[in-house]
């Protein structure tokens, strides 16, 4: 499914959530040391502790039909599409060194004649352009280390979907660090996704066991969990935001995308539990504040909260 046998010259493309679920499954089940490469349809994938309204241009996701995912590791938001490779390792926690894997990837690019270098937070660059970013996640005695590798991705879609309007939003959520990017195919046109996949699998096989994909039924429950709004939106760390409502600032505090407190026209309210941003929250707040239907439309549009049901993570 997500595995590309060495020498095949063909890259099978899993669903986004199948790829993310396989990483979770391999780490949680402790399947032992392994390495694999996978791709997905066009998507943005957030780090576990990020805020989608600071990291993703949701209007562009809807316009372009991109999926939205959240992974189990930290780090920043990354763009996936069939021109991007995802390299995944599950390794023993003891002896794990993230910089060793970062340097291994840079070395493989250098062996193909590219001027590769390593940077902060697991980044690998070629001629000053970032081509790879990395993140990791620990579970008991195991660690998942994974990174992207831009080969022939749609860079216009990447840039537009990660270009987020400024918002007066306060949070301690992890922020992505923007960097100029380029794809390896622009630097070496003879090598596309299939060539880089085969090459990296062959090189990796000299050091690690190539992991075999689990059966679909082993991933089904994890895939279901990863597309739920409680994971996509509800994992968002606490934040507060202000927006104009009838000429007065409306201040709202949310945790895990659940409304906690409001402040407007000199009054403050603590809201009852269960008022979730993705679950008819606009209508419920309008009723709570005794506003006419649609009074919060401009605020919801400005904040990127409108039509969340049209953002899909299933694909």
JOCOR-V841746 format. One line per field, one symbol per residue. ss: DSSP state (H for helix, E for strand, L for the rest). A space follows every 50 residues. Layout:
ss->???
This chain:
ss->LLLLLLLLLLLLLLLHHHHHHHHHHHHHLLLLLEEEEELLLLEEEELLLL LHHHHLLHHHHHHHLLEEEELLLLLLLEEELLLEEEEEEEEELLLLLHHH HHHHHHHHHHHLLLLEEELHHHLEEELLEEEELEEEEEELLEEEEEEEEE LLLLHHHHHHHLLLLLLLEEELLLLLLLLLELLHHHHLLLLLHHHHHHHH HHHHLLLLLELLLLLHHHHHHHHHHHLLHHHHLLLLLLEEEEEEELLEEE EEEEELLEEEEEEELLEEEELLLLLELLLLHHHHHHHHLLLLLLLLHHHH HHHLLLLHHHLLLLL
